[in-house]
Amino acid sequence: EEGAGGGGEEGAVEERRSLAVAAGDAHSVTVALEEPAVLEYAVSTAARTLPFTVSSASAVLARHVASPSGAAGRLELSAGEVCVTLDNSASWLRASHATLSLRCVAVGSAGAAAERAAAAERQLRAGRQARLQARANAEGGGAAR
């Protein structure tokens, strides 16, 4: 079962697929990027865990292990092909069922700019929270509770 469609914003392409990966096999989905883009990806499984990689022609860019609660990531990539590979080769008996979601936003689009701004804001908040926690620990004598 496959689904694809526009993401509602200029320069965004979204795709969602339900996949069955046979025991002892791997399944790859290749995405051709015509221009630099932000690739957001998520994989969740129906049961058990399932390793997956995101790679370019020259290197593995990310390694994850999907589970029913999911695993996700975000990469800013140059033009070219990127491949998401779900690897069920360690299972000799059971197929794995997974849902793969991909979203590509062109780097020059308004959506990518907004996404970068939101990511920067999240990073600032995390840093601020870490500084507040460090200050609280220092004022409290630094003892673990």
Secondary structure as the mmCIF struct_conf table of DSSP 4:
data_model
#
loop_
_struct_conf.conf_type_id
_struct_conf.id
_struct_conf.beg_label_comp_id
_struct_conf.beg_label_asym_id
_struct_conf.beg_label_seq_id
_struct_conf.end_label_comp_id
_struct_conf.end_label_asym_id
_struct_conf.end_label_seq_id
STRN STRN1 GLU A 2 GLY A 6
BEND BEND1 GLY A 8 GLU A 9
TURN_TY1_P TURN_TY1_P1 GLU A 10 GLY A 11
STRN STRN2 ALA A 12 VAL A 21
TURN_TY1_P TURN_TY1_P2 ALA A 23 GLY A 24
STRN STRN3 ALA A 26 LEU A 33
BEND BEND2 GLU A 34 GLU A 35
STRN STRN4 ALA A 37 THR A 45
BEND BEND3 ALA A 46 ARG A 48
STRN STRN5 LEU A 50 SER A 55
BEND BEND4 ALA A 57 SER A 58
STRN STRN6 VAL A 60 ALA A 66
TURN_TY1_P TURN_TY1_P3 PRO A 68 SER A 69
STRN STRN7 ALA A 71 LEU A 77
BEND BEND5 ALA A 79 ALA A 79
STRN STRN8 GLY A 80 ASP A 87
TURN_TY1_P TURN_TY1_P4 SER A 89 ALA A 90
BEND BEND6 TRP A 92 LEU A 93
STRN STRN9 SER A 96 ALA A 106
TURN_TY1_P TURN_TY1_P5 VAL A 107 GLY A 108
BEND BEND7 SER A 109 SER A 109
HELX_RH_AL_P HELX_RH_AL_P1 ALA A 110 GLU A 139
TURN_TY1_P TURN_TY1_P6 GLY A 140 GLY A 142
#
